Every structure is written in C-alpha cells, then in structure tokens.
C-alpha cells in the first residue's frame, strides 16, 4: 500500500506493507532464542489458511453468531457491571462476545490464543470496539461503570495467584504520566484520555443527555427493530422469548472450546470458552430467537411451546478439532421462557417479565429435572 510521508522537502509517497494485514515474527523468536513462544512455529500471524480463505471464511463464521442480539440483551438485561462484563446466566456477557470474535475473526490461529493474539493487528481493532461498548455501558449505567468490591485473582503478569484484586489494583505493565501503574480507577474516564464515541460528546452534554443518547444509539444499532425504533406504536405489544440457560465449571472442560446448542439437530447457537481464566463457573443465557424463526414451535400454545423447545434442545462441548467432549458433570442447562415488552420510547430499553424454567436433559448425559 502507498502512504504519504515527510521527505524533508514536503510530503512524498512510499510503498509499505499493510500494517493491518499481518505481523512478521522475528526468526530469533521462532527459533526459541527467548524461550517457548508458539508451539506451531509460525513466523507470521495467520488468518483462515487454506482450504479456508480470508476474509470470506471469517465473515461466514462471524455471521453464524447473533452478535447484535447478544450485545443488545447485555445492555437491556444487565443489572450491574459484573453481569454486563462476565458473570450472568440471563444473557451472553461481553466476555463471551469478546471470545467469539477471537474464534471467528481469523478462523482460530494465533488470534484465538491469549498468549499470541496481541500480535495480530486485528487485536487493536477488536479491543477498540470492546472499549467502545464499555463506554456506552458507562453512559447508560454511570452508577455501575466499573466492577465493585474485590475478588481473589488468578496468576497474571503483575500479581501472583490469590492476590486480592480491587479497582485500585495496578494494571501492570501500563503506567500513567506520573510513573505510577494504571488501575481500573485511573482508566475509567474517557475524558482523561481525550477521545470519545458517537453520542458521548461529554464536552457539551449532560450526564443524563449522554445516557439517553447512548440508549437511543444502542436501540438503533443493535435491536431487532433497528432503524424503525422511532416509529414504535404507543402501546408496544409484549412477546415471548426463549433463552438457553447454560452453566459449566471451566476446570471440567478443555480450553479453548465451543459450547454448541442445537434444536432438532439443527445449529441454534454457540459460544466460545477461552483458555483463561482456567477455572471458575461460566454461565450464559443464549437467545433462541434466530433459531426458532425456522421452526413452528413458537406457534404452539404457550403451555406446550416451551416443552417442545426443551425436548428438541441438545448441548455439546466441542474442541477446535471438532472432537465432542462427553461426561462433563458440571454442565447444566435449562430453558427460560420470559415475556418481553418492547421499549416505549427510543431512549428506553425493553422490560423483561417473570421467567419460567424448564429442564433440558439432552446433554450427552442425563440431567436431573431441576430449575436453575
């Protein structure tokens, strides 16, 4: 590609490799001069190698997950930052949205591995968007903009396993202008870094105006109605939605992997479990709207529809090579049936009613009938 560069007498053109196409690993690194790096000894970041093709294969994978639905439900259903970011069985959290992109955007490869993904230029683009979604969450819920309390952390770059992690813990190796390590507290405000996103023009808008503008934008970009949000009827009609509530202990499954859901043996959704964190409970509420559009189960009487969906549902844990993992005793699944009333105004979210739960037994092992 050609770029314009200063040449001492003005600006000239120079041909350079596209910096967003790949990253070349120094041969000394591949040769192990600095220790173990990549078990496959790849000397460049790769995306969708043959017989796949980039970007077509990546786009095909990305289109198979309902990312827009996932993002919208996270904003609409989350009660606090912990739910929105990583810990909820009512919707697909941002952690799982994040993981899915790492699996799909390069058909696996280095972009799937937490130790290597940062070398792919896609990393910057992907994480910039995650930052954007966090910024909108902060505008929508300023009272829950970062995590609260503390937890016992796993081993990481700047702290040993078992360290108590709070919003004041250092985010090494990142330092502020004063030479002190950044913390969650010091990076929480867009204003301190001199940038923003559409709708969050903090230099002339009030906090309430940004909240309303952020919700309007999320409705416009991510809701099922999209651009037609402003044309909603005065009295929105409630509709019934179904979610697969899935939970599993990370320590019981190989990582990375996918947890795949099917209805009557047809794909109905999946999410990705990353290599890190290595243990702890993982949960998600996978929306079934898209999968159910191709069936007649939702046309059944309400008292029969949920039973039909639960009976047709199958959940599998699948490795990257396609191997199905069986006998995962911590895997639990139930079907949620909930009535949802659409937002009454462009700057409000839908209202979720009381939920009913139905057991799902088709998990490669028999589950006891219970409610989550």
C-alpha positions as CSV (number, residue, x, y, z in Angstrom):
1,X,0.0,0.0,0.0
2,X,1.1,3.6,-0.6
3,X,1.3,6.1,2.3
4,X,2.3,9.8,2.4
5,X,5.4,10.5,4.5
6,X,7.5,13.7,5.1
7,X,10.7,13.7,3.0
8,X,12.4,16.8,4.2
9,X,11.1,19.0,1.4
10,X,7.4,18.3,1.8
11,X,5.4,15.1,1.5
12,X,6.1,12.2,-0.7
13,X,4.7,8.7,-1.3
14,X,6.2,5.5,-0.1
15,X,5.1,1.9,-0.6
16,X,4.9,-0.2,2.6
17,X,3.5,-3.5,3.7
18,X,-0.1,-3.1,5.0
19,X,0.4,-2.9,8.8
20,X,-3.1,-4.3,9.4
21,X,-2.6,-7.3,7.2
22,X,-0.2,-9.4,9.3
23,X,2.7,-9.3,11.8
24,X,6.0,-11.0,11.0
25,X,7.6,-12.8,13.9
26,X,11.4,-12.3,14.2
27,X,13.2,-15.5,13.3
28,X,15.1,-15.4,16.5
29,X,11.8,-15.6,18.4
30,X,10.6,-18.5,16.2
31,X,13.9,-20.3,16.9
32,X,13.4,-20.2,20.6
33,X,16.1,-17.7,21.5
34,X,13.8,-16.1,24.1
35,X,12.1,-19.3,25.3
36,X,8.9,-21.0,24.2
37,X,6.7,-18.9,22.0
38,X,4.5,-20.7,19.5
39,X,4.2,-24.5,19.5
40,X,3.4,-24.4,15.8
41,X,6.5,-22.2,15.0
42,X,4.5,-19.9,12.7
43,X,6.7,-17.0,11.5
44,X,3.8,-14.7,10.8
45,X,0.3,-14.1,12.1
46,X,-2.2,-16.2,10.1
47,X,-5.9,-15.9,9.3
48,X,-8.0,-18.6,7.8
49,X,-5.3,-20.6,6.0
50,X,-6.2,-23.0,3.1
51,X,-8.6,-24.6,2.5
52,X,-10.3,-21.6,4.2
53,X,-9.9,-18.1,2.8
54,X,-9.7,-14.7,4.4
55,X,-11.9,-12.7,4.8
56,X,-14.7,-14.9,3.4
57,X,-14.3,-17.8,5.9
58,X,-14.0,-15.3,8.8
59,X,-17.1,-13.4,7.7
60,X,-19.0,-16.7,7.4
61,X,-18.1,-17.7,10.9
62,X,-19.0,-14.2,12.3
63,X,-22.4,-14.4,10.6
64,X,-23.3,-17.6,12.4
65,X,-23.4,-16.0,15.8
66,X,-26.1,-13.4,16.6
67,X,-23.6,-10.8,17.9
68,X,-26.1,-7.9,17.6
69,X,-28.7,-9.8,19.7
70,X,-26.0,-10.7,22.3
71,X,-24.9,-7.1,22.7
72,X,-28.4,-5.7,22.9
73,X,-29.5,-8.2,25.5
74,X,-26.5,-7.4,27.6
75,X,-27.4,-3.7,27.7
76,X,-31.1,-4.4,28.2
77,X,-30.8,-7.1,30.9
78,X,-27.7,-6.4,33.0
79,X,-28.2,-5.1,36.5
80,X,-24.6,-4.3,37.2
81,X,-21.1,-4.2,35.8
82,X,-20.2,-7.8,36.8
83,X,-23.2,-9.2,34.9
84,X,-22.6,-7.0,31.8
85,X,-18.9,-7.9,31.6
86,X,-18.6,-11.6,32.6
87,X,-21.0,-13.1,35.1
88,X,-24.6,-13.7,34.1
89,X,-26.8,-16.7,33.2
90,X,-29.5,-14.4,31.8
91,X,-27.7,-13.3,28.6
92,X,-24.4,-13.6,26.8
93,X,-22.0,-11.3,28.6
94,X,-19.3,-9.1,27.0
95,X,-16.7,-11.7,27.9
96,X,-18.3,-14.2,25.6
97,X,-19.0,-11.7,22.9
98,X,-15.2,-10.9,23.1
99,X,-14.3,-14.6,23.0
100,X,-16.4,-15.3,20.0
101,X,-14.7,-12.6,17.9
102,X,-11.3,-14.1,18.8
103,X,-12.5,-17.5,17.5
104,X,-14.3,-16.3,14.3
105,X,-12.3,-13.3,13.0
106,X,-9.2,-15.3,12.0
107,X,-10.7,-18.8,11.9
108,X,-8.8,-19.6,15.1
109,X,-5.0,-19.3,14.6
110,X,-3.0,-17.0,16.8
111,X,-5.9,-14.7,17.3
112,X,-7.6,-17.4,19.4
113,X,-4.7,-17.8,21.9
114,X,-4.4,-15.2,24.7
115,X,-0.6,-15.5,24.6
116,X,-0.3,-14.7,20.9
117,X,-3.5,-12.8,19.9
118,X,-2.0,-9.4,20.6
119,X,0.5,-9.8,17.7
120,X,-2.4,-9.8,15.2
121,X,-3.3,-6.3,14.1
122,X,-7.0,-7.4,14.4
123,X,-6.4,-7.3,18.2
124,X,-6.3,-3.5,18.2
125,X,-9.5,-3.2,16.1
126,X,-11.4,-5.7,18.2
127,X,-10.4,-4.3,21.6
128,X,-11.1,-0.8,20.5
129,X,-14.7,-1.9,19.9
130,X,-14.9,-3.6,23.3
131,X,-13.7,-0.3,24.8
132,X,-16.5,1.5,22.8
133,X,-19.2,-0.9,24.2
134,X,-17.8,-0.3,27.7
135,X,-18.0,3.4,27.2
136,X,-21.7,3.2,26.2
137,X,-22.4,1.0,29.3
138,X,-20.8,3.7,31.5
139,X,-23.1,6.3,29.9
140,X,-26.2,4.1,30.4
141,X,-25.3,3.0,33.9
142,X,-22.9,5.5,35.5
143,X,-23.6,4.0,38.9
144,X,-22.2,0.7,37.7
145,X,-19.4,1.8,35.3
146,X,-16.7,-0.4,36.8
147,X,-16.5,-3.5,39.0
148,X,-17.2,-3.1,42.7
149,X,-15.7,-4.9,45.7
150,X,-12.8,-7.4,45.5
151,X,-12.0,-10.9,44.4
152,X,-9.2,-13.5,44.7
153,X,-7.3,-13.2,41.4
154,X,-5.6,-15.9,39.3
155,X,-1.9,-15.7,38.4
156,X,-1.2,-12.8,36.0
157,X,1.6,-10.6,34.8
158,X,1.7,-8.3,37.8
159,X,0.3,-10.3,40.7
160,X,0.5,-13.9,42.0
161,X,-2.5,-16.2,42.3
162,X,-4.6,-15.5,45.3
163,X,-3.9,-11.7,45.3
164,X,-6.9,-9.6,46.3
165,X,-7.9,-7.6,43.2
166,X,-9.8,-4.3,43.5
167,X,-10.5,-1.3,41.3
168,X,-7.3,0.1,42.8
169,X,-5.0,-2.8,41.9
170,X,-2.2,-2.0,39.5
171,X,-2.7,-2.9,35.8
172,X,0.9,-3.6,35.1
173,X,2.8,-3.1,32.8
174,X,0.7,0.0,32.0
175,X,1.8,3.3,33.6
176,X,0.4,6.8,33.7
177,X,2.2,10.1,33.1
178,X,3.2,10.3,36.8
179,X,5.1,7.0,36.6
180,X,2.5,5.2,38.7
181,X,0.8,2.0,37.5
182,X,-2.6,2.5,35.9
183,X,-5.6,1.0,37.8
184,X,-9.2,0.4,36.8
185,X,-10.0,3.7,38.6
186,X,-7.4,5.7,36.6
187,X,-8.6,4.4,33.2
188,X,-12.4,4.7,33.8
189,X,-13.0,8.1,32.3
190,X,-12.9,8.8,28.5
191,X,-12.4,12.5,29.4
192,X,-8.9,11.8,30.8
193,X,-7.7,10.4,27.6
194,X,-9.1,13.0,25.2
195,X,-11.3,10.8,22.9
196,X,-15.0,9.8,22.7
197,X,-17.6,8.0,20.7
198,X,-20.8,9.0,18.8
199,X,-23.4,10.2,21.3
200,X,-20.9,10.7,24.1
201,X,-19.8,14.3,23.4
202,X,-19.1,15.0,27.1
203,X,-17.7,18.5,26.4
204,X,-21.2,19.9,25.9
205,X,-23.7,17.2,27.0
206,X,-25.0,16.5,30.5
207,X,-24.7,13.0,32.0
208,X,-28.5,12.5,31.5
209,X,-28.3,13.6,27.9
210,X,-25.5,11.1,27.2
211,X,-27.4,8.3,28.9
212,X,-30.5,8.9,26.7
213,X,-28.4,9.3,23.6
214,X,-26.4,6.1,24.3
215,X,-29.6,4.1,24.8
216,X,-31.1,5.6,21.6
217,X,-27.9,4.6,19.7
218,X,-27.9,1.0,21.2
219,X,-31.6,0.7,20.1
220,X,-30.8,1.9,16.6
221,X,-27.7,-0.2,16.0
222,X,-28.4,-3.4,17.9
223,X,-32.1,-4.0,18.5
224,X,-34.2,-6.3,16.3
225,X,-36.2,-3.2,15.2
226,X,-33.1,-1.2,14.4
227,X,-33.8,2.0,12.4
228,X,-37.6,1.7,12.9
229,X,-37.3,2.3,16.7
230,X,-38.6,5.9,16.4
231,X,-41.8,4.6,14.7
232,X,-42.9,2.4,17.6
233,X,-46.6,2.2,18.4
234,X,-47.9,4.0,21.5
235,X,-48.6,0.7,23.2
236,X,-45.9,-1.9,22.5
237,X,-47.0,-5.5,22.2
238,X,-45.3,-7.9,24.5
239,X,-43.7,-11.0,23.0
240,X,-42.5,-14.3,24.4
241,X,-38.7,-15.0,24.2
242,X,-36.7,-18.1,25.0
243,X,-33.2,-18.4,26.3
244,X,-31.0,-21.4,26.9
245,X,-29.5,-21.0,30.4
246,X,-26.1,-22.8,30.4
247,X,-23.5,-23.2,33.1
248,X,-20.4,-25.2,33.5
249,X,-17.2,-25.3,35.6
250,X,-14.3,-24.1,33.4
251,X,-12.0,-26.6,35.2
252,X,-14.1,-29.5,33.8
253,X,-13.7,-28.7,30.1
254,X,-10.7,-28.5,27.6
255,X,-9.9,-24.9,26.6
256,X,-10.4,-23.3,24.2
257,X,-13.6,-24.9,23.1
258,X,-17.1,-24.1,22.0
259,X,-20.4,-24.9,23.7
260,X,-22.8,-25.7,20.9
261,X,-26.6,-25.7,21.0
262,X,-28.9,-27.3,18.5
263,X,-32.7,-27.6,18.1
264,X,-33.9,-30.8,16.4
265,X,-30.2,-31.4,15.4
266,X,-30.0,-28.0,13.6
267,X,-27.4,-25.5,14.8
268,X,-29.1,-23.0,17.2
269,X,-26.1,-21.1,18.6
270,X,-22.7,-21.5,20.3
271,X,-20.3,-19.5,22.4
272,X,-16.5,-19.8,23.0
273,X,-14.7,-20.6,26.2
274,X,-11.2,-19.1,26.2
275,X,-8.1,-20.6,27.7
276,X,-8.2,-18.1,30.5
277,X,-9.4,-18.0,33.2
278,X,-8.7,-21.7,33.7
279,X,-11.3,-22.3,36.5
280,X,-14.5,-20.9,38.0
281,X,-18.1,-21.2,36.9
282,X,-19.1,-19.9,33.4
283,X,-22.7,-19.1,32.6
284,X,-24.7,-17.6,29.8
285,X,-28.3,-17.1,28.6
286,X,-28.2,-17.8,24.9
287,X,-31.2,-16.2,23.0
288,X,-33.0,-18.6,20.7
289,X,-34.9,-16.0,18.6
290,X,-33.0,-16.6,15.4
291,X,-33.1,-20.4,15.6
292,X,-36.8,-20.5,16.4
293,X,-37.7,-18.4,13.4
294,X,-37.1,-21.6,11.3
295,X,-39.5,-23.8,13.3
296,X,-43.2,-23.9,14.2
297,X,-42.6,-24.5,17.9
298,X,-43.5,-20.9,18.9
299,X,-46.9,-21.2,17.2
300,X,-47.9,-23.9,19.6
301,X,-50.0,-23.0,22.7
302,X,-47.8,-21.4,25.3
303,X,-48.2,-24.3,27.7
304,X,-46.7,-26.7,25.0
305,X,-44.2,-24.5,23.2
306,X,-41.6,-24.5,26.0
307,X,-41.8,-28.2,26.5
308,X,-41.3,-28.8,22.7
309,X,-38.3,-26.5,22.6
310,X,-36.7,-28.1,25.7
311,X,-37.2,-31.6,24.3
312,X,-35.6,-30.7,21.0
313,X,-32.6,-29.0,22.5
314,X,-29.1,-30.6,22.6
315,X,-25.9,-29.1,24.1
316,X,-22.4,-30.3,23.3
317,X,-18.9,-29.2,24.2
318,X,-16.6,-29.2,21.1
319,X,-12.9,-28.8,20.8
320,X,-11.3,-26.8,17.9
321,X,-10.6,-30.0,16.0
322,X,-14.3,-31.0,16.2
323,X,-14.0,-33.6,18.9
324,X,-17.1,-33.8,21.2
325,X,-16.3,-33.9,24.9
326,X,-18.6,-36.1,27.0
327,X,-19.3,-36.7,30.7
328,X,-18.9,-33.1,31.8
329,X,-20.8,-33.5,35.1
330,X,-20.9,-29.8,35.9
331,X,-22.7,-28.9,32.7
332,X,-26.3,-27.7,33.5
333,X,-28.9,-26.4,31.1
334,X,-32.5,-25.2,31.4
335,X,-34.9,-23.3,29.1
336,X,-36.1,-19.9,30.1
337,X,-39.5,-18.6,28.9
338,X,-39.9,-14.9,29.5
339,X,-42.4,-12.2,28.3
340,X,-40.7,-9.1,27.0
341,X,-42.3,-5.7,26.4
342,X,-40.5,-3.5,23.8
343,X,-39.3,-0.1,24.8
344,X,-41.9,2.6,24.9
345,X,-39.6,5.3,23.7
346,X,-36.4,5.4,21.6
347,X,-34.3,6.2,24.7
348,X,-35.6,3.3,26.9
349,X,-34.9,-0.5,26.9
350,X,-37.4,-3.4,26.8
351,X,-38.9,-4.7,30.0
352,X,-38.4,-8.3,31.0
353,X,-41.2,-10.0,32.9
354,X,-41.1,-13.0,35.2
355,X,-39.3,-16.1,33.9
356,X,-40.4,-19.7,33.8
357,X,-37.9,-22.5,33.6
358,X,-38.0,-25.9,32.0
359,X,-35.4,-28.7,32.4
360,X,-33.3,-29.9,29.4
361,X,-32.0,-33.4,29.5
362,X,-30.3,-34.0,26.2
363,X,-26.7,-33.2,27.2
364,X,-24.7,-36.4,26.3
365,X,-25.6,-37.4,29.9
366,X,-28.9,-37.4,31.7
367,X,-29.6,-34.3,33.8
368,X,-31.9,-34.5,36.8
369,X,-35.0,-32.4,36.3
370,X,-34.5,-29.2,38.2
371,X,-34.7,-25.5,37.9
372,X,-31.7,-23.1,37.8
